[in-house]
Amino acid sequence: MLVEKVAPLDVDEDITTTNQESCDYEIFKPKSQGCDEFCIVEMKKLSKFRCRVEEAILGNTLFSKKKKNLFSKGNGKKNEENLKDITLWGVPLLPSKGHQGTDVVLMKFLKAKDYKVSDAFKMLRRMLKWRRDFGANQILVENFDPGLENTWLFNGKDKVGRPMCYNVLVEFVNKKSGNNFNKKSGNNFNENKDEFLKCRVHCLEKGIQNLDFKPGGLDSIVLITDLKNAPGHAMNEVRWISKKMLILLHDNYPGIVHKNFIINVPAWFLALHALNLRLITQKSKNKFIFVKSSKVTETLLKLDKFRWRCRYATPQNLLVQYGGLMRESDTEFSTDDNVLELNARANTTERIQIPVNEAEVTMTWDVTVVGYEVSYKEEFIPEDDCSYKVLLQNEKKMGASIRNSFHIREPGKIVITIGNWTFKKKKVFYRYKSRPSVPMYMLIK
């Protein structure tokens, strides 16, 4: 089997010189896992990198060796001022401006090149050239076909606060969509692939707008690519998209993607990506996590097997289709509402009791179980022994996150029975909220 090799892009050799003594800037102390000596090395490397970038900007050699390759006659002074104001992801690159995000951005390039200043500078220069030629700085104001934009969704945050971006690849080959690239639909994928790639960059740049690039702040996002029901006849298109996005993220967005989850992975995609991953470094490979359908919720929540706590995302920030509690355009709950936890032991029955101390209210609740494979039943039990119990939901197997509501006329409690008849402990997440309401039949009268 032949593996396509990607040649490195040609970049002008750096002719700037580093004058360490002339660059006396205050830099933030990088947070590293290791000894103090390694932190000192990081700070020295960052200081050298700052000086190199400073000299390249002031000397007008950031994009080219010679000024005449960049500036036209009569406009040199104006272009020079614009170059001093150059920014990346909204952060000024000129270190002497003293912006707190400059060091954070420059450190991403250093880490990507193992703190080799010369390689980091070449990567920065190559990336800035790509952004200029590709039009990445102006892409946020472009309008794309709704069929393309709907394949990407920014919704929710992980436990630290990083934005979570969902990419549903099957959408662009869905037969029901009028904007697909399926060969059977009459649209030619080759004619639209450039627009498709631009739309991907547009969505990435939108996600980056939510980052602050402050020392110790948010400076990366989480990508989640869903391959559920991805058709086999679209393999060529998926191969092209995966390869292009892989190289694009590796070369032009260092450190921007914290984790890249590929969920609901079919067997053919694993073989495909095993070849694509040869194009990137081992450090970038560690950011990719391939997840089978049965492990999606557990992996995205990153449950600790010993303490069974969410160490990554939280249920209120994870979409319901992936086992969380978040719903689009939700009017009942928000991500600030408290979520309670329950451990359902193997071969046991657990009960969730929601107290209701007043009448004429509507109680709404959400319940999800990691991995499902359990049964559940819902009922209302009044405080008055003379009143009747109300069966809200007969016992059935849980196959998705559930939401239900009930108008309560007298004090009592909502009881949700979870039957875990497997040999594994299950994690249950739930929340509830009450609001005063009037039953519909009273309004009709």
Steps between C-alpha positions, in 0.01 A plus 500: 500500500639837402496782750499851362777717639449868551801716427571787735406843377780720370574783737747783465803443715517724801767769473410690816749505782419465863629765734416367846638803678274744312180311592423562864132401519309362791363156416259279685636187666390193305330230700685176442501161661860453603788655684572871539795468262265408219282803574808720471581345163145570383527864605834540320362345183192722514716808551707413191187433299353835603813680387497321167137588434559860613792546262313339211202731546704817546734402215208415270636147441215306656369386161803545278874554501488833323272797543447539126324163485237622743461875454426700190657835419362796687307291751784370710426708808131412499564127458767510767249640749250230406763231555565633848130456571492140376291269715435127523161384634444853627831511690776747400819320395734791573639412846589859589130588504476313829179310425446219750399253228813539286708262709217245509475495121876488443536218752265286289748509213793425729325198650404374155869501399641369829631844599721537193490873435603484134240235414232684696572822312483321164168348601364840601615657174354218290171517690469877457562463127230236481251723683577787264465289184201299623320808634458356850502844662194610300317167492276581798303752294438257213161334452476129425224269394283405803540135403874531563480705818254254654767230499682687777355593838655679798302401805607454860835506676722244666570499872775762466288725276641421155242535218381167357462483123290221345562398139236269351664373182201298387301822448686599188424166331143468622268427211226712655717810493496716192859610564681169515805375316368154431581381150147365460345838571639672194731737689869470426714476809812617317327824406401576859789368707678836520185660638461209739855548631443874537187429700706281734751778553211743553361282780841460661551874500156547659599264778829683553302821556385348831859467628673769705870395466580618849770332712315217672183577301319331211720453195370181334181332381364144486405342167245216484452334161193276479513222238171339595322358193777626273436327163770283350454651151629832636836353601696696238348828617558418866859403421562836335335696782681310774838535337465871420368588845769292668782681320330838534464469877853366541669771292288809564330460837769380745364440848150624409339155518524355849342165407359367175233235564394278209183331624274224366799380301443226236773246429584641156572844646758360744695351212475827307618717787787267587656614170419867547653509848840419348505855364517664842720484808453270797402798717211580266396135484442502875225758452291255295260271685300242303180389672264211424125557520470316831761722670402848378344638819755342731790637294365853455426527871835332570378321809756407762475121537592516868305804627245512218517876469486707184856603429435646157162626373193531720152356427336845484747599225470181294227468234222247561583302186836420658363404839499843668222730619544800270225570246509763229284806572410361841247712690482280809860461614831677453861393544500677839235267646638251750534136390483223760670161478407147599695176482285207386672185620501183293187281521318745726214746488558864589235768558517872437257692721404855408308667785203726421388706802234714336204458269415655162854481364650326200809290570743437212793261518788369288665159547785333313703186569851449363486206262124458551414124507267562795124511553310786659152577632346832610214556744356764732438399862286747703555566870138423581464124537140526382602643164587288199843450355540622142702290255678746273710256300470123500825307532697506176858477380694825488661568165553877521494790743146555626301809594154502649271738690186470712251749643463431873178573686612392849828458692689178444805377309606388154666157517719382210604134528823399320552126451861411424502130411849501353824394667644853490440801717315780320527875549169689512469878454177687564357845571156642566318832525150611599298800389150626588249415231131457421375179336377529141146386573452798734615737227249350253213560740 
